[in-house]
Amino acid sequence: MRFRRPRLPRTRRGQRRLVQALMAACVLALLPATWLYVSTADRLRTTADAPRTEVAVVFGAGLWNGEPSPYLAHRLDAAARLYRAGRIRAVLVTGDNSREDYDEPDAMRAYLTRHGVPAGRIVSDYAGFDTWDSCVRAKKIFGVDRALLISQGFHIRRAVALCEAAGVASYGIGVDAKHDATWYYGGTREVFAAGKAALDAVFRPDPRFLGPKEPGVARALAAGR
């Protein structure tokens, strides 16, 4: 079967319409990313000026041989610093545990305990399969109404926008990251992920797994009072 090459318009009018169509497509593609930047402009902080908040949410970012990847370790380090500084009282770690041999939340919990966060202050969400699922579950399953969100800078705006859409009043902590191939991949991916984020914010689908309410965050906050 032969495939014909698409023909470019030969008339000026046709060429002008093609350029206009391409420009319109580019504008539409960038609208979701623009929405993320505009809607979260005043919601970003650092570990130094983060407001005191009862709960921090740390999003999963992959494991290497069962241990947090360097990107995930940076997120967890920031959470541990916030806890030691008294700016948070509990940490909700949310990630993927869809397979028996892959458990992001337990690896995150173990890392935090090694870095000074008591186990009783850490709550695990084993069904945080993507950012929207994590935000919805933080609200509906764990009862989180306000939180500090911790991720890399290329992801934090999307996390804040989605958690706000899910009903969690949020501030984002974008931790530093080495500008390596993973960083550039993550930044590029966000341009496309912004489109899905906009759809999630508008249509608010149920997460892949919802399940019953869990008292883990309430218990963590009650501990030591």
Buried (B, 14 or more C-beta within 10 A) or exposed (E): EEEEEEEEEEEEEEEEEEEEEEEEEEEEEEEBBEBBEEBBEEBBBEBEEBEEBBBBBBBBBBBEEEEBBBBBBBBBBBBBBBBEEEBBBBBBBBBBBEEEEEBBBBBBBBBBBEBEBEEEBBBBBBBBBBBBBBBBBBBBBBBBEEBBBBBBBBBBBBBBBBBBBBBBEBBBBBBEBEEEEBBEEBBEEBBEBBBBBBEBBEEEEEBEEEEEEBEBBBEBBEEEE
